Amino acid sequence: MEKDKLRIDKYLWAIRLFKTRSIAGEAIDKGRVKMGGVAVKASRIVAVNDVYEVKTEARKWVIRVKGLLGERKAYSEAVQYYQDETPPEELAAIQFAAASFQTGKRLSKIGRPTKKERRELGDFFDGTQQSEE
């Protein structure tokens, strides 16, 4: 569904830069969406060939509007409505950050022992103490 007038918060949500429209609006309110170096408001009307700088939690985007998309569609369709003009040095920084990304979950087989491992350790230490006496 294409529209004549489309708000920037709805557009960023529809092209899948943000998971929800409220998160897109929050990012706009915090000044993370700029046009020509100036922060925009959520009510700004999007026009074809506008260029926006968008900072998401994952990365920084520089996008050019190729078409107006008013409702959320599949990613494969949504990417046709904008052109990614992010500079190569920004993309290189993202790849480096992704390589060192830590999820917070511990790696398998590293850290605290599992319940089974604790039982085995308990059996081992119980057996060792008895043989020393």
C-alpha positions in Angstrom: 0.0 0.0 0.0 1.6 3.2 -1.1 0.6 6.6 0.4 1.0 10.2 -0.6 1.9 11.3 3.0 3.9 9.1 5.3 5.5 9.8 8.7 9.1 9.0 9.2 8.5 6.8 12.3 6.0 4.7 10.3 8.4 4.5 7.3 11.4 3.3 9.4 9.2 0.7 11.0 7.8 -0.5 7.7 11.2 -0.9 6.0 12.3 -2.9 9.1 15.0 -0.7 10.5 13.1 -0.9 13.9 11.2 -3.8 15.4 8.3 -1.6 16.5 6.9 1.8 15.6 7.2 3.0 19.2 11.0 2.1 19.2 11.3 4.1 16.0 9.5 7.0 17.6 11.8 6.8 20.6 14.9 6.8 18.5 13.6 9.9 16.6 12.8 11.6 19.9 16.4 10.9 21.1 17.8 12.5 18.0 19.1 9.3 16.4 17.4 10.0 13.1 18.8 13.0 11.1 18.4 14.5 7.7 21.3 16.7 6.6 22.8 16.6 10.0 19.7 17.9 11.7 17.5 15.8 14.0 14.0 15.2 12.6 10.6 14.9 14.4 8.5 11.8 14.2 5.8 13.7 12.3 8.1 14.6 9.5 6.7 13.6 6.1 8.9 11.3 4.0 9.6 12.1 0.4 11.3 10.0 -2.3 15.1 10.8 -2.6 15.3 12.0 1.0 18.5 10.9 2.7 18.4 10.0 6.4 21.1 9.0 8.9 19.7 6.5 11.3 21.4 5.0 14.4 19.9 1.8 15.6 21.3 -0.4 18.4 23.0 -2.7 15.9 24.5 -0.1 13.5 24.5 3.2 11.8 22.6 3.5 8.5 22.6 6.1 5.7 19.5 5.4 3.6 18.0 7.0 0.6 14.2 6.7 0.2 13.3 5.0 -3.1 9.6 4.5 -2.5 7.0 5.0 0.2 6.0 2.0 2.2 3.1 2.5 4.6 2.7 -1.0 6.0 5.2 -3.6 7.2 6.1 -6.2 4.6 8.6 -9.1 4.3 12.3 -8.0 4.5 12.8 -9.1 0.8 10.1 -6.6 -0.2 10.9 -3.9 2.3 14.5 -3.5 1.1 13.2 -2.4 -2.3 11.9 0.9 -0.8 15.3 2.2 0.3 18.9 2.3 -0.8 21.6 1.7 1.7 24.3 4.4 1.3 26.3 3.6 4.4 30.0 4.4 4.0 32.3 1.4 3.8 34.3 2.4 6.9 31.1 2.3 8.9 30.4 -1.3 7.6 33.9 -2.3 8.5 33.5 -1.1 12.1 30.2 -3.1 12.4 31.9 -6.3 11.2 34.7 -5.8 13.8 32.1 -5.2 16.5 30.1 -8.3 15.5 33.2 -10.5 15.7 33.8 -9.4 19.3 30.1 -9.5 20.3 29.4 -11.2 23.6 25.8 -12.3 24.3 26.2 -12.7 28.0 25.5 -16.4 28.0 28.5 -18.5 29.1 30.1 -20.8 26.6 29.3 -24.5 26.7 31.7 -26.6 28.9 33.2 -23.4 30.4 32.4 -22.0 33.8 30.4 -23.5 36.6 29.9 -27.3 36.5 26.6 -28.8 35.6 24.6 -30.8 38.1 26.0 -34.1 36.6 29.5 -32.8 36.8 29.0 -31.7 40.5 27.8 -35.3 41.3 30.8 -36.8 39.6 33.1 -34.4 41.4 31.5 -35.2 44.7 31.9 -38.9 44.1 35.5 -38.3 43.1 36.3 -36.3 46.3 34.4 -38.7 48.5 36.4 -41.6 47.1 39.7 -39.8 47.4 39.2 -38.9 51.1 38.3 -42.5 52.0 41.4 -44.0 50.3 43.7 -41.5 52.1 42.4 -42.5 55.6 
